[in-house]
Amino acid sequence: MAEPDIKHDLTFEEERLAESYFCRKWGEPPATEDVTANATARPGLHEELETADEALKTAYASVPANDALVKNVMKALPAKPGLSISQDTAKTETGMYVRAEGPERPRLSWVWGAAGAVAALLFIAACLCLPSLRKGLDAPSAQVTTGRVVDGSGQDVTELSSGQTYRVEGAEAVVRVGEDAAVRFLESSRFAVPVSHSNGLRLDSGWAYAQSPERNALRMESHELAADIQGVSLVVQQSVGPGEGMVLVFKGKAFVRPVLGDEELTLKEGQVFTVALGSFAVESFMETAEETARELEQVTGDPVQLRNLRKQYAQAVASYRRELSAFDEERAATKDSKRKAELERRCVLVKQYLEQHQRRLRSLPRLGENETPKQRAERVRRAAERIERGRKDYTDPSQWL
């Protein structure tokens, strides 16, 4: 049925017909007896009433219960002799309250007279607001504001649906998510609107600059990570090779959780996280990236042995730190001068061992599972290239929309 186009208010007779219609529908006594015997509903009135009733039910279901409001409304009803609203009242499916059946049920015509007028007014308001109400209920969670985006069939789209995958055609496209977040995708990026998260997108491959106010985080997911962004961040997901996800924070912060890990990392401005490379400050990483890559290319030996050796040194470093901490606590608590001197001597030795093992640990390559030093060097270079490109292509979010 097409949405009703109301061009006039209900007449007095139509108000009474609408009133009686809802009374019959809800199984209540007639609200009034002053409808003429030969009164008939104009064509389409009952259908419009049903449409309005369904729209009101939908809107009512989405509003949290407010007992205080109900109490105030019931207090505001005019008092009638012999009638009181008590705990014996029951709530109908429409939200109105009527007195439960009793030995002597008083006639509620005065109540239904008022209720009928209210129902008629609600009917008019619902019909007038029905297009915007339906638009609000059916509004997509994400919309294309600039650029060209196509669906799986290659058709241009502007409104994006949950569970569907899309591709950017052209240099870039901007997608608005919710009321105040936006994502700028670079060319050929593939993304989807996840069903599991209403305020976010999933990047399958490509580059995405995500912007969201700090009071309301925007979720960006990929094959390798999930990031809740408060501010502006770049999210990159490469389509070739495993473990190529990256998050770079320009403004604000991002809470990043790798898919293959339980720890949530907090990135601040100027920090970057690359899967399998870890989290670090952008500047320091960029200064040493090329040197690190050259050193990795010169590393020889079995990758499995290198990983095991690094693990051993990491465990030794952690053990020395725990030992130093225990010595410091005991030294602060003891009053024995000889024992304190012995603890100080041991601290000096342990610190020497700790520094030696830390230097050795830093010299060993940090390799991922089944990763060779040369592959690690390539990964470091790719991360540096992505950071450089991300900085170059970055624009202020105010220019996106």
C-alpha positions in Angstrom: 0.0 0.0 0.0 1.3 3.5 -0.9 2.0 5.9 2.0 -1.1 8.0 2.7 -1.0 11.6 1.6 -3.1 13.4 4.2 -4.4 16.7 2.8 -7.1 17.5 5.4 -7.8 16.9 9.1 -10.3 14.2 10.1 -13.8 15.4 10.3 -15.7 15.1 13.6 -17.6 12.1 12.2 -14.3 10.5 11.0 -12.8 11.0 14.5 -15.7 9.1 16.0 -15.4 6.3 13.4 -11.7 6.0 14.1 -12.4 6.0 17.8 -14.9 3.2 17.5 -12.7 1.3 15.1 -9.9 1.0 17.6 -12.3 0.2 20.5 -13.6 -2.8 18.5 -10.1 -3.8 17.5 -8.9 -3.8 21.2 -12.0 -5.5 22.5 -13.2 -2.6 24.5 -16.7 -1.1 24.8 -17.7 1.5 22.3 -16.1 4.8 23.2 -19.1 6.9 22.2 -22.7 6.5 21.0 -23.1 9.7 19.1 -22.0 8.3 15.7 -25.0 8.4 13.5 -26.5 5.1 12.5 -25.9 5.5 8.8 -22.3 6.8 9.2 -19.9 5.0 6.9 -16.1 5.2 6.7 -14.7 7.0 3.6 -12.8 4.7 1.3 -9.4 3.8 2.6 -9.9 5.1 6.1 -9.6 1.7 7.8 -6.5 0.9 5.8 -4.9 4.2 6.8 -5.8 3.5 10.4 -4.0 0.1 10.2 -1.0 1.6 8.6 -0.8 4.3 11.3 -1.3 1.7 14.1 1.6 -0.5 12.8 3.9 2.6 12.5 3.0 3.6 16.1 3.6 0.1 17.4 7.1 0.1 15.7 8.0 3.5 17.1 6.6 2.6 20.5 8.6 -0.7 20.6 11.9 1.2 20.0 11.3 3.6 23.0 12.5 2.5 26.4 9.7 2.1 29.0 9.3 5.2 31.1 7.3 4.4 34.3 7.5 8.0 35.5 5.9 9.3 32.3 3.0 6.8 32.6 2.5 7.8 36.2 2.3 11.5 35.4 -0.1 10.8 32.5 -2.4 8.8 34.7 -2.3 11.6 37.3 -3.2 14.2 34.7 -6.5 12.4 33.7 -9.6 14.1 35.1 -11.0 12.4 38.1 -14.5 10.8 38.0 -16.6 9.7 40.9 -16.4 6.0 41.6 -13.3 5.5 39.4 -9.7 5.3 40.6 -6.5 4.1 38.9 -4.8 1.5 41.2 -2.6 -1.5 41.1 -5.5 -3.4 39.5 -4.9 -1.6 36.2 -3.6 -3.5 33.3 -1.6 -2.3 30.2 -3.0 -3.0 26.8 -0.7 -3.8 23.7 -1.1 -0.1 22.7 0.3 1.2 26.0 -3.1 2.5 27.4 -4.2 1.5 30.9 -7.7 0.2 31.7 -9.2 -1.1 34.9 -9.2 -4.9 35.2 -12.5 -6.8 35.2 -14.4 -6.7 38.5 -17.8 -7.5 39.9 -19.1 -4.0 39.0 -17.1 -2.6 36.1 -17.8 1.1 35.8 -18.4 2.5 32.3 -15.4 4.2 30.9 -17.0 6.2 28.1 -15.5 9.4 29.4 -12.0 7.8 29.3 -12.5 6.4 25.8 -13.9 9.7 24.6 -10.6 11.3 25.5 -8.7 8.3 24.3 -10.5 8.4 21.0 -9.5 12.1 20.4 -5.9 11.2 21.3 -6.0 8.3 18.9 -7.3 10.5 16.1 -4.6 13.0 16.8 -1.9 10.3 16.8 -3.3 9.0 13.6 -3.0 12.4 11.9 0.6 12.8 13.3 1.6 9.3 12.3 0.3 9.7 8.8 2.1 13.1 8.4 5.3 11.7 9.8 5.2 8.2 8.3 7.6 8.9 5.4 10.3 10.3 7.7 9.6 7.6 10.3 10.1 4.8 7.7 13.1 6.6 6.3 14.6 6.6 9.8 13.9 3.0 10.4 15.2 1.8 7.1 18.1 4.2 6.8 21.4 2.5 5.8 24.2 2.5 8.3 26.7 3.8 5.7 26.4 6.0 2.6 28.7 7.1 -0.2 29.1 10.9 -0.1 31.8 11.4 -2.8 33.5 9.3 -5.4 32.2 6.1 -7.0 31.6 2.8 -5.2 30.3 -0.4 -6.9 28.8 -3.6 -5.5 29.6 -7.2 -6.3 27.7 -6.9 -9.6 29.6 -3.8 -10.7 26.6 -1.6 -10.1 27.0 1.9 -8.7 25.7 2.3 -5.2 25.3 5.2 -2.7 23.5 3.4 0.2 25.5 0.5 1.6 23.9 -2.6 3.2 25.1 -4.8 6.0 26.9 -8.0 4.9 27.7 -6.7 1.4 31.1 -6.1 -0.2 32.0 -3.1 -2.2 34.9 -1.7 -4.3 36.1 1.8 -5.0 36.2 2.9 -8.6 38.4 5.8 -9.4 41.0 7.7 -7.3 39.1 7.6 -4.0 35.7 7.6 -2.3 34.3 8.8 1.0 31.8 6.9 3.0 29.8 8.4 5.9 29.2 6.0 8.8 26.5 6.9 11.2 26.0 10.6 12.0 29.5 11.9 12.6 32.1 9.4 11.3 33.6 9.2 7.8 36.1 6.9 6.0 38.1 7.9 2.9 39.1 5.0 0.8 41.9 5.1 -1.8 41.7 3.6 -5.3 40.6 -0.1 -5.7 40.0 -0.6 -2.0 37.6 -3.4 -1.1 35.4 -3.1 2.0 32.2 -4.4 3.6 29.6 -3.3 6.1 29.8 -5.9 8.9 26.6 -7.2 10.4 28.3 -7.6 13.8 29.0 -3.9 14.3 26.6 -1.0 13.5 29.2 1.8 13.7 32.1 0.5 11.5 33.4 -1.0 8.3 35.6 -3.9 7.3 38.6 -3.3 5.1 39.3 -6.4 2.9 42.2 -4.8 1.0 43.5 -1.3 0.3 43.8 2.0 2.2 41.3 3.7 4.5 41.6 7.0 6.4 39.1 6.7 9.2 37.8 9.8 11.1 35.6 9.8 14.2 35.1 12.2 17.1 36.8 11.1 20.3 33.5 10.7 22.1 32.3 8.0 19.7 34.8 5.4 18.4 34.6 4.1 14.9 35.4 0.4 14.4 37.6 -0.6 11.5 38.2 -4.3 11.0 40.5 -6.2 8.6 41.8 -9.7 8.2 44.6 -9.0 10.7 43.2 -6.6 13.3 40.4 -4.6 14.7 40.8 -0.9 15.6 38.5 1.4 17.5 39.4 4.8 16.3 38.9 8.1 18.2 40.3 10.8 16.0 42.0 10.1 12.6 43.9 7.0 11.7 45.1 5.2 8.6 44.2 1.5 8.3 46.0 -0.6 5.6 45.2 -4.1 4.6 47.3 -5.7 1.9 45.7 -8.3 -0.3 48.9 -10.2 -0.9 50.8 -12.2 1.7 49.7 -12.9 5.3 50.1 -10.4 8.2 50.1 -7.1 6.3 47.8 -5.0 8.4 48.8 -1.6 9.7 47.3 1.3 11.8 48.9 4.7 11.8 47.5 7.4 14.1 47.4 11.0 12.9 45.2 12.5 15.5 43.6 11.3 18.7 44.2 7.6 19.5 43.3 4.1 18.4 42.7 0.9 20.4 44.1 -2.0 18.3 43.7 -5.7 18.8 45.5 -8.1 16.5 43.4 -11.1 15.3 46.1 -13.5 16.5 46.5 -12.0 19.9 44.7 -11.2 23.2 46.4 -7.9 24.1 44.8 -4.6 23.2 47.3 -1.9 22.3 46.6 1.8 22.7 48.2 3.9 20.0 48.6 7.7 20.4 49.4 10.4 17.9 52.5 9.6 15.8 52.5 5.9 16.6 52.0 3.0 14.3 51.2 -0.7 14.6 52.1 -3.2 12.0 51.1 -6.9 12.3 54.2 -9.0 13.1 56.4 -5.9 13.5 54.7 -4.6 16.6 54.0 -1.1 17.8 56.5 1.8 17.7 56.8 5.5 17.2 56.7 6.5 13.5 59.7 8.8 13.6 62.1 6.4 15.3 61.0 3.6 13.1 61.5 5.6 9.9 65.0 6.6 11.0 66.2 3.0 11.5 64.0 1.1 9.0 66.5 1.0 6.2 69.4 0.1 8.4 67.4 -2.6 10.1 66.5 -4.1 6.8 70.1 -4.2 5.6 71.2 -5.9 8.9 68.5 -8.5 8.5 69.6 -9.3 5.0 73.1 -10.1 6.3 71.9 -12.5 9.0 72.7 -16.1 8.4 71.7 -19.2 10.2 68.6 -21.4 10.7 65.5 -19.2 11.3 64.2 -21.8 13.9 67.4 -21.6 15.9 67.4 -17.8 15.7 63.8 -17.7 17.1 64.7 -20.1 19.9 67.9 -18.1 20.8 66.0 -14.9 20.9 63.4 -16.5 23.2 66.1 -17.7 25.5 67.7 -14.3 25.8 64.3 -12.6 26.3 63.6 -15.0 29.2 67.1 -14.2 30.7 66.5 -10.5 30.5 63.1 -10.9 32.2 64.7 -13.0 35.0 67.5 -10.5 35.7 64.9 -7.7 35.9 62.8 -9.7 38.4 66.0 -10.4 40.4 67.0 -6.7 40.5 63.5 -5.8 41.7 63.7 -8.3 44.5 67.1 -7.0 45.6 65.8 -3.4 45.6 62.9 -4.4 47.9 65.0 -6.3 50.3 67.7 -3.6 50.4 65.1 -1.0 51.3 63.6 -3.2 54.1 66.8 -4.6 55.7 68.6 -2.8 58.6 71.6 -5.1 58.5 74.5 -3.1 57.0 76.4 -6.3 56.0 73.4 -7.7 54.2 72.7 -4.4 52.5 76.3 -4.2 51.2 76.0 -7.7 49.9 72.8 -6.8 48.1 74.4 -3.7 46.5 77.3 -5.8 45.2 74.9 -8.4 43.7 72.8 -5.6 42.1 76.0 -4.3 40.3 76.7 -7.8 38.9 73.1 -8.4 37.8 72.9 -5.1 36.1 76.1 -5.9 34.1 74.6 -9.3 33.1 71.3 -7.6 32.2 73.0 -5.0 29.9 75.0 -7.8 28.1 71.9 -9.9 27.5 69.9 -6.8 26.3 72.6 -6.0 23.7 72.6 -9.6 22.5 68.8 -9.6 22.4 68.7 -6.5 20.3 71.2 -8.0 17.8 69.0 -11.0 17.2 66.3 -10.6 14.5 62.7 -10.6 15.6 61.2 -13.2 13.3 57.6 -14.3 12.9 56.6 -17.9 12.6 58.1 -19.5 9.5 59.7 -16.2 8.6 63.3 -15.8 7.3 65.5 -12.8 8.0 65.2 -11.7 4.3 61.4 -11.9 4.5 61.6 -9.8 7.7 63.7 -7.2 5.9 61.1 -7.0 3.1 58.4 -6.5 5.7 60.2 -3.7 7.4 60.7 -1.9 4.0 57.1 -2.3 3.1 56.0 -0.9 6.4 58.2 2.1 5.9 56.8 2.6 2.3 53.2 2.4 3.6 54.0 5.0 6.3 55.5 7.3 3.8 52.7 7.0 1.3 50.1 7.3 4.1 51.6 10.7 5.1 51.8 11.9 1.5 48.2 11.0 0.7 46.7 12.3 4.0 44.3 15.2 3.9 42.4 17.0 6.6 39.0 15.2 7.2 37.2 18.6 6.9 38.0 18.5 3.1 36.5 15.0 2.6 32.8 15.9 2.8 
